[in-house]
Each structure stands twice: as C-alpha cells, then as structure tokens.
Amino acid sequence: MWRVVFIVFLASLASACTTVRSHISVFHELDAGIAGTTYALVPFKEQEGSLEHKTYEQAVKQELNAKGFKEAPFEQAKVVVFISYGIDTGKQVVTSYPIFGQTGVSSSHTYGTVQSYGSYGTYSGSTTYTPTYGVVGSGVGSRTEYTRFLKLDILDKAAATEQKIKKLYEAKVISSGRSGQLAAVLPTMIKALFVDFPGKSGSARTVDRSTD
C-alpha cells in the first residue's frame, strides 16, 4: 500500500513543478560593444497604463540591465525597446497515460506452528505475500493546450526620430502548455530569451526552465 502512496506523492510533486519549453528565434545586428548602451522601453498605445504590461516591462528591464544595458530617459537613449505578447484560446489535445497497480507477487513467507498428539499432528499458519507494482494498463484523456508568444524588438532611436525603421535586434519566443494564464508563464519565457543574449543571428534554440 505504501508503494502506491509513494507513487501518488511523486506524481503530485511533478505536477507542482511546471517546466516551460520556450522555442526562440533571433535575428540581430548588435556588435560586441553593446555593454553600456542606453535604452528606453516604450509601450505601444494599447499597453499604456496596463499594470500587466508594467510587470513584464520590469522583467525585461531587469534582464537588459544584467546584460550591461543602461536604462535612460527617452531623450538620452541610444536604442528603443518594444515588447509584445499574447496567448491563443487553446486547442484540445488527446493524450494517453499509464495506469499503475499490482502486477504480481515477488516473494512469500509462511509462518506457522505444528502440534503433535501421539501419532497425529496439527498445523496452523499464515502466508505473507510481497506484491510488485508497475504499469498495468493505459487510459486516454484530453487536455486544453495553449500557445503563448513573446516578441522583443530593439530599434535604433536616431533612425526612429527621422521616421525610419532600423531594427538592431528582433526575437520571438513561443511556448505551448496547459496554462492558460499568460502571467504564469511569460516571466519564465523572458528569462529563457536572455539565457544566451544576443546569441547568434539567424539561430533557433529551445530552452527549458521551471516556473518560479
């Protein structure tokens, strides 16, 4: 019985720790001298005043600062940073799962006593079996899987003031999973993006990180 409880306990631990798999693609023209570059993170019009956006914005600023960038007022910034993000409505995914149970007996032990009466005798005893556990079958279920995305662009501010677009860096992060709450996974996706920053231009990589 204790083995079944242990298996259930392990399953509960696995469900409590969620891993986000982020697929990242990057293109950029940043050089090796990016340390010390001043930046301003500017929200899109629909993001202005959003507390949710402010939370993600702070997470991006923290990562940029850790990579040597320096936040500055817009007038003093050399580059401008934009972020966008979203989540779809989800799709149904059919899955199979193992069913655990008793698969047999590994050993047995018999205990008893013998009593003799002349040429006759009696025996009484009991046998204890040690069961084995494992996969005894499979079941089929379904779940809703959501796709989340994050985009980060860094633009040359001097070109932008002349109404020209000169991108210095663009990245896209995509993840899929059971969580339909963007706030629960986007901070982890942001951290995944900066694991190797700026990275090789034209590269694609996958990063697995546990949610905080």
Residue frames as qw, qx, qy, qz and C-alpha x, y, z in Angstrom:
[[0.000, 0.885, 0.466, 0.000, 0.00, 0.00, 0.00],
 [0.322, -0.779, 0.069, 0.533, 2.80, 2.39, 0.90],
 [0.425, -0.073, 0.564, 0.704, 4.26, 2.00, -2.59],
 [0.161, 0.675, 0.614, 0.376, 1.03, 3.20, -4.17],
 [0.224, -0.924, -0.221, 0.220, 1.00, 6.20, -1.83],
 [0.470, -0.504, 0.317, 0.652, 4.62, 6.93, -2.78],
 [0.358, 0.279, 0.630, 0.630, 3.79, 6.87, -6.49],
 [0.013, -0.857, -0.486, -0.172, 0.89, 9.28, -5.93],
 [0.389, -0.813, -0.018, 0.433, 3.21, 11.53, -3.90],
 [0.455, -0.207, 0.470, 0.728, 5.77, 11.63, -6.72],
 [0.222, 0.559, 0.630, 0.492, 3.01, 12.47, -9.21],
 [0.165, -0.925, -0.334, 0.075, 1.86, 15.38, -7.06],
 [0.439, -0.625, 0.207, 0.612, 5.42, 16.74, -6.90],
 [0.405, 0.115, 0.597, 0.683, 5.74, 16.54, -10.67],
 [0.080, 0.754, 0.566, 0.324, 2.50, 18.46, -11.18],
 [0.312, -0.878, -0.181, 0.313, 3.60, 21.16, -8.71],
 [0.338, -0.550, 0.393, 0.654, 6.78, 21.88, -10.70],
 [0.647, 0.693, 0.307, -0.089, 5.91, 23.19, -14.16],
 [0.482, -0.287, 0.449, 0.696, 8.53, 23.33, -16.89],
 [0.458, 0.802, 0.125, -0.362, 8.08, 25.82, -19.71],
 [0.660, 0.020, 0.508, 0.553, 9.72, 24.86, -23.01],
 [0.206, 0.850, 0.029, -0.484, 10.48, 28.02, -24.99],
 [0.712, 0.319, 0.410, 0.473, 11.32, 27.95, -28.70],
 [0.129, -0.843, 0.027, 0.522, 13.40, 31.02, -29.52],
 [0.667, 0.459, 0.300, 0.504, 14.42, 32.54, -32.84],
 [0.283, -0.800, -0.002, 0.529, 16.75, 35.55, -33.08],
 [0.595, 0.551, 0.206, 0.548, 17.98, 37.96, -35.75],
 [0.298, -0.905, -0.083, 0.294, 20.21, 40.92, -34.91],
 [0.577, 0.641, -0.099, 0.496, 22.93, 43.35, -35.92],
 [0.483, -0.864, 0.132, -0.056, 24.25, 44.04, -32.43],
 [0.566, 0.567, -0.512, 0.310, 28.02, 44.18, -32.09],
 [0.691, -0.154, -0.576, 0.409, 30.24, 43.14, -29.22],
 [0.205, 0.106, -0.322, 0.918, 30.20, 46.64, -27.73],
 [0.368, -0.596, -0.527, -0.481, 26.62, 46.56, -26.50],
 [0.531, -0.474, -0.517, 0.475, 27.63, 46.92, -22.83],
 [0.198, -0.380, -0.170, 0.887, 26.69, 50.37, -21.61],
 [0.031, -0.312, -0.572, -0.758, 24.19, 51.03, -24.40],
 [0.235, 0.180, 0.450, -0.843, 21.42, 53.29, -23.13],
 [0.128, -0.296, -0.840, -0.436, 17.86, 52.24, -23.83],
 [0.406, 0.035, 0.308, -0.860, 14.25, 53.26, -23.28],
 [0.073, 0.248, 0.961, 0.101, 11.46, 50.71, -23.18],
 [0.311, 0.101, -0.058, -0.943, 8.43, 52.24, -24.85],
 [0.416, 0.285, 0.828, -0.246, 4.91, 50.73, -24.61],
 [0.020, 0.321, 0.673, 0.666, 2.57, 50.51, -27.57],
 [0.309, -0.296, -0.019, -0.904, -0.53, 52.67, -27.27],
 [0.765, -0.322, -0.388, -0.400, -2.74, 49.76, -26.19],
 [0.725, -0.124, -0.552, 0.393, -0.22, 48.87, -23.45],
 [0.083, 0.420, -0.269, 0.863, -0.15, 52.29, -21.83],
 [0.493, -0.389, 0.257, -0.735, -1.41, 52.25, -18.25],
 [0.900, -0.097, -0.372, -0.208, -1.59, 48.45, -18.10],
 [0.522, -0.662, 0.501, -0.195, -0.32, 47.01, -14.82],
 [0.949, 0.055, 0.299, 0.085, 0.19, 43.66, -16.53],
 [0.652, 0.674, -0.075, 0.338, 2.43, 45.29, -19.13],
 [0.139, -0.863, 0.377, -0.307, 4.33, 47.12, -16.40],
 [0.812, -0.401, 0.421, -0.054, 5.11, 43.76, -14.76],
 [0.887, 0.293, 0.230, 0.273, 6.50, 42.28, -17.97],
 [0.333, 0.874, -0.130, 0.329, 8.32, 45.52, -18.73],
 [0.415, -0.785, 0.426, -0.174, 10.13, 45.39, -15.39],
 [0.900, -0.140, 0.399, 0.108, 11.16, 41.78, -16.05],
 [0.731, 0.576, 0.109, 0.348, 12.66, 42.74, -19.42],
 [0.039, 0.918, -0.248, 0.308, 14.46, 45.75, -17.93],
 [0.690, -0.592, 0.413, -0.046, 15.97, 43.55, -15.25],
 [0.893, 0.107, 0.344, 0.269, 17.38, 41.20, -17.88],
 [0.504, 0.780, 0.019, 0.371, 18.66, 44.02, -20.11],
 [0.240, -0.893, 0.312, -0.220, 20.39, 45.67, -17.16],
 [0.820, -0.379, 0.420, 0.083, 22.01, 42.36, -16.24],
 [0.813, 0.344, 0.291, 0.370, 23.42, 42.17, -19.79],
 [0.496, -0.181, 0.088, 0.845, 25.07, 45.59, -19.49],
 [0.060, 0.628, 0.426, 0.648, 22.40, 47.86, -20.96],
 [0.166, -0.232, -0.451, 0.846, 21.56, 51.04, -19.06],
 [0.063, 0.753, 0.649, 0.089, 18.06, 52.43, -18.79],
 [0.217, -0.155, -0.001, 0.964, 17.78, 56.12, -19.65],
 [0.363, 0.610, 0.320, -0.628, 15.13, 58.76, -20.41],
 [0.711, 0.548, 0.429, 0.102, 13.87, 58.56, -23.98],
 [0.266, 0.955, -0.122, -0.041, 15.73, 61.72, -24.97],
 [0.184, -0.752, 0.631, 0.050, 19.06, 60.22, -23.86],
 [0.827, -0.035, 0.560, -0.027, 18.53, 56.66, -25.05],
 [0.004, -0.456, 0.694, 0.557, 20.52, 55.27, -27.96],
 [0.219, -0.097, -0.893, -0.382, 18.06, 52.45, -28.68],
 [0.589, -0.114, 0.163, -0.783, 14.33, 51.91, -28.15],
 [0.006, 0.033, -0.998, 0.051, 12.90, 48.60, -26.94],
 [0.651, -0.049, -0.096, -0.751, 9.40, 47.28, -27.69],
 [0.108, -0.044, 0.987, -0.114, 7.75, 44.12, -26.41],
 [0.670, -0.017, -0.177, -0.721, 4.53, 42.42, -27.44],
 [0.080, -0.103, 0.968, -0.216, 2.95, 39.23, -26.15],
 [0.673, -0.002, -0.110, -0.732, -0.21, 37.16, -26.29],
 [0.295, -0.066, 0.941, -0.150, -1.93, 33.81, -25.89],
 [0.365, -0.085, -0.656, -0.656, -4.42, 31.89, -28.05],
 [0.689, -0.259, 0.081, -0.672, -7.76, 30.41, -26.98],
 [0.455, -0.304, 0.821, -0.161, -6.32, 26.89, -26.73],
 [0.678, 0.219, -0.532, -0.458, -6.91, 23.63, -28.56],
 [0.878, -0.276, 0.280, -0.274, -7.89, 20.14, -27.41],
 [0.313, 0.544, -0.778, -0.035, -5.09, 17.57, -27.34],
 [0.945, -0.185, -0.131, -0.235, -5.72, 13.83, -26.88],
 [0.043, 0.632, -0.734, 0.247, -3.27, 12.12, -24.54],
 [0.867, -0.161, -0.466, -0.070, -2.65, 8.66, -23.10],
 [0.226, -0.679, 0.533, -0.452, -1.48, 7.97, -19.57],
 [0.444, 0.123, -0.880, 0.116, -0.27, 4.88, -17.67],
 [0.724, -0.511, -0.057, -0.459, -2.37, 3.15, -15.02],
 [0.171, 0.444, -0.802, 0.361, -0.40, 1.84, -12.04],
 [0.834, -0.320, 0.040, -0.449, -1.37, -1.16, -9.94],
 [0.620, -0.419, 0.663, -0.026, -0.27, -4.52, -8.61],
 [0.558, 0.516, -0.541, -0.358, 1.47, -6.61, -11.25],
 [0.826, 0.043, -0.563, -0.004, 2.15, -9.76, -9.24],
 [0.732, -0.669, 0.124, -0.040, 3.99, -11.20, -6.24],
 [0.344, 0.736, -0.565, 0.144, 7.74, -11.10, -5.81],
 [0.306, 0.207, -0.869, 0.329, 8.01, -13.41, -2.80],
 [0.697, -0.499, -0.225, -0.463, 6.08, -15.04, 0.00],
 [0.115, 0.337, -0.791, 0.498, 6.81, -16.06, 3.58],
 [0.719, -0.377, -0.468, -0.350, 4.87, -18.66, 5.53],
 [0.052, -0.375, 0.684, -0.623, 4.77, -18.76, 9.31],
 [0.777, -0.285, -0.315, -0.465, 3.04, -21.44, 11.44],
 [0.340, -0.452, 0.733, -0.377, 3.12, -23.93, 14.29],
 [0.668, 0.037, -0.706, -0.233, 2.88, -27.72, 14.45],
 [0.521, -0.389, 0.542, -0.532, 1.34, -29.54, 17.39],
 [0.487, 0.142, -0.847, -0.160, 1.64, -33.31, 17.78],
 [0.699, -0.276, 0.356, -0.555, -0.69, -35.67, 19.66],
 [0.805, -0.083, 0.587, 0.000, 0.83, -39.14, 19.68],
 [0.515, 0.082, 0.668, 0.531, 0.91, -40.33, 16.10],
 [0.242, 0.793, 0.494, 0.263, -1.24, -37.38, 14.97],
 [0.344, -0.299, -0.070, 0.887, -0.42, -33.72, 14.49],
 [0.237, 0.868, 0.436, -0.013, -1.98, -30.41, 13.51],
 [0.449, -0.005, 0.154, 0.880, -0.60, -27.39, 11.68],
 [0.103, 0.910, 0.391, -0.093, -1.77, -23.81, 11.65],
 [0.472, -0.267, 0.195, 0.817, -0.10, -20.95, 9.83],
 [0.333, 0.874, 0.233, -0.266, -0.35, -17.94, 7.54],
 [0.659, 0.176, 0.333, 0.652, 1.41, -16.76, 4.39],
 [0.002, 0.841, 0.059, -0.538, 2.50, -13.19, 3.73],
 [0.678, 0.466, 0.374, 0.428, 2.93, -12.13, 0.10],
 [0.231, -0.567, 0.118, 0.782, 5.14, -9.25, -1.13],
 [0.571, 0.709, 0.414, -0.021, 3.39, -7.62, -4.07],
 [0.413, -0.111, 0.333, 0.840, 5.04, -5.87, -7.02],
 [0.266, 0.800, 0.341, -0.416, 3.72, -2.70, -8.62],
 [0.294, -0.172, 0.521, 0.783, 4.01, -1.25, -12.08],
 [0.398, 0.250, -0.238, -0.850, 2.07, -0.26, -15.19],
 [0.409, 0.176, 0.885, -0.135, -0.99, -2.46, -15.62],
 [0.381, 0.644, 0.635, 0.192, -2.67, -0.60, -18.46],
 [0.191, -0.032, 0.138, 0.971, -3.27, 2.79, -20.05],
 [0.184, 0.722, 0.594, -0.305, -6.04, 5.31, -20.29],
 [0.310, 0.392, 0.383, 0.777, -6.97, 8.03, -22.75],
 [0.107, -0.760, -0.427, 0.478, -7.81, 11.60, -21.85],
 [0.382, 0.664, 0.256, 0.589, -7.75, 15.09, -23.30],
 [0.365, -0.607, -0.232, 0.667, -6.50, 18.47, -22.22],
 [0.305, 0.937, 0.159, 0.064, -6.53, 22.03, -23.47],
 [0.685, -0.178, 0.121, 0.697, -3.15, 23.26, -24.69],
 [0.120, 0.966, 0.137, -0.183, -2.39, 26.95, -25.12],
 [0.691, 0.297, 0.084, 0.654, 0.22, 28.65, -27.29],
 [0.254, -0.904, -0.112, 0.326, 1.93, 31.73, -25.83],
 [0.668, 0.463, 0.083, 0.576, 4.25, 34.17, -27.60],
 [0.323, -0.826, -0.016, 0.461, 6.64, 36.98, -26.77],
 [0.627, 0.593, 0.129, 0.487, 8.29, 39.37, -29.23],
 [0.408, -0.769, 0.003, 0.492, 11.13, 41.75, -28.42],
 [0.586, 0.651, 0.164, 0.453, 12.48, 44.39, -30.82],
 [0.422, -0.644, 0.007, 0.637, 15.36, 46.82, -30.37],
 [0.488, 0.769, 0.285, 0.300, 15.43, 49.80, -32.75],
 [0.471, 0.038, -0.038, 0.880, 17.98, 52.48, -33.43],
 [0.028, -0.768, -0.477, 0.427, 16.49, 55.64, -31.91],
 [0.099, -0.489, 0.269, 0.824, 18.34, 58.06, -34.19],
 [0.019, -0.101, -0.783, -0.614, 16.72, 56.45, -37.23],
 [0.078, -0.592, -0.798, 0.079, 13.34, 56.38, -35.50],
 [0.062, -0.680, -0.232, 0.692, 13.40, 60.13, -34.89],
 [0.097, 0.369, -0.477, -0.792, 13.81, 60.53, -38.64],
 [0.770, 0.250, 0.207, -0.549, 10.73, 58.33, -39.14],
 [0.588, 0.421, -0.670, -0.167, 12.87, 55.46, -40.36],
 [0.901, -0.342, 0.175, -0.200, 12.85, 51.92, -39.00],
 [0.461, 0.556, -0.677, 0.142, 16.25, 50.38, -38.33],
 [0.897, -0.407, -0.008, -0.176, 15.97, 47.20, -36.32],
 [0.087, 0.673, -0.712, 0.179, 19.06, 46.14, -34.41],
 [0.044, -0.102, 0.966, -0.232, 17.55, 43.08, -32.77],
 [0.704, -0.083, -0.112, -0.696, 14.38, 41.03, -33.09],
 [0.044, 0.138, -0.974, 0.175, 13.43, 37.88, -31.23],
 [0.710, -0.190, -0.225, -0.640, 10.39, 35.67, -30.95],
 [0.081, -0.185, 0.917, -0.344, 9.64, 33.20, -28.16],
 [0.710, -0.122, -0.338, -0.606, 6.87, 30.60, -28.43],
 [0.069, -0.158, 0.928, -0.331, 5.75, 28.07, -25.83],
 [0.644, -0.219, -0.468, -0.564, 2.83, 25.66, -25.54],
 [0.174, 0.050, -0.870, 0.458, 1.32, 24.13, -22.43],
 [0.243, -0.538, -0.807, -0.001, -1.63, 23.60, -20.15],
 [0.180, -0.526, -0.374, 0.742, -1.51, 27.02, -18.50],
 [0.225, 0.710, 0.502, 0.441, -3.95, 29.48, -20.00],
 [0.288, -0.928, -0.121, 0.203, -2.68, 32.22, -17.68],
 [0.589, 0.682, -0.132, 0.413, -0.11, 34.30, -19.54],
 [0.219, -0.842, 0.335, -0.361, 1.13, 35.89, -16.31],
 [0.866, -0.393, 0.307, -0.049, 2.11, 32.44, -15.01],
 [0.880, 0.108, 0.297, 0.355, 4.49, 31.65, -17.87],
 [0.443, 0.853, 0.014, 0.274, 5.63, 34.87, -19.57],
 [0.292, -0.872, 0.392, -0.038, 8.24, 35.80, -16.90],
 [0.774, -0.236, 0.554, 0.194, 9.81, 32.36, -17.47],
 [0.705, 0.573, 0.314, 0.276, 9.78, 32.92, -21.24],
 [0.105, 0.971, -0.162, 0.137, 11.52, 36.26, -20.74],
 [0.535, -0.654, 0.529, 0.080, 14.26, 34.60, -18.68],
 [0.829, 0.133, 0.497, 0.221, 14.63, 31.91, -21.35],
 [0.518, 0.831, 0.099, 0.176, 15.16, 34.55, -24.05],
 [0.005, 0.918, -0.356, 0.173, 18.07, 36.09, -22.16],
 [0.901, -0.312, 0.262, 0.149, 19.84, 32.80, -21.35],
 [0.621, -0.031, 0.392, 0.678, 22.04, 33.41, -24.42],
 [0.219, 0.931, 0.278, -0.085, 21.77, 37.07, -25.37],
 [0.564, 0.395, -0.049, -0.723, 22.07, 38.33, -28.00],
 [0.798, 0.107, 0.593, 0.003, 23.00, 34.93, -29.40],
 [0.313, -0.122, 0.658, 0.674, 23.91, 34.09, -32.95],
 [0.442, 0.409, -0.025, -0.798, 21.86, 35.94, -35.55],
 [0.633, 0.246, -0.540, -0.497, 19.61, 33.62, -37.53],
 [0.188, 0.135, -0.949, 0.215, 19.73, 30.95, -34.87],
 [0.712, -0.367, -0.213, -0.560, 16.93, 28.99, -33.24],
 [0.236, 0.213, -0.856, 0.408, 17.14, 27.25, -29.88],
 [0.654, -0.505, -0.454, -0.334, 14.98, 25.62, -27.23],
 [0.084, 0.358, -0.624, 0.689, 15.23, 26.43, -23.52],
 [0.611, -0.480, -0.616, -0.129, 13.53, 24.52, -20.70],
 [0.071, 0.300, -0.487, 0.817, 13.00, 26.43, -17.46],
 [0.281, -0.487, -0.804, 0.195, 10.89, 25.79, -14.38],
 [0.163, -0.779, -0.232, -0.559, 8.40, 28.46, -13.37],
 [0.135, 0.326, -0.563, 0.747, 9.28, 30.37, -10.20]]
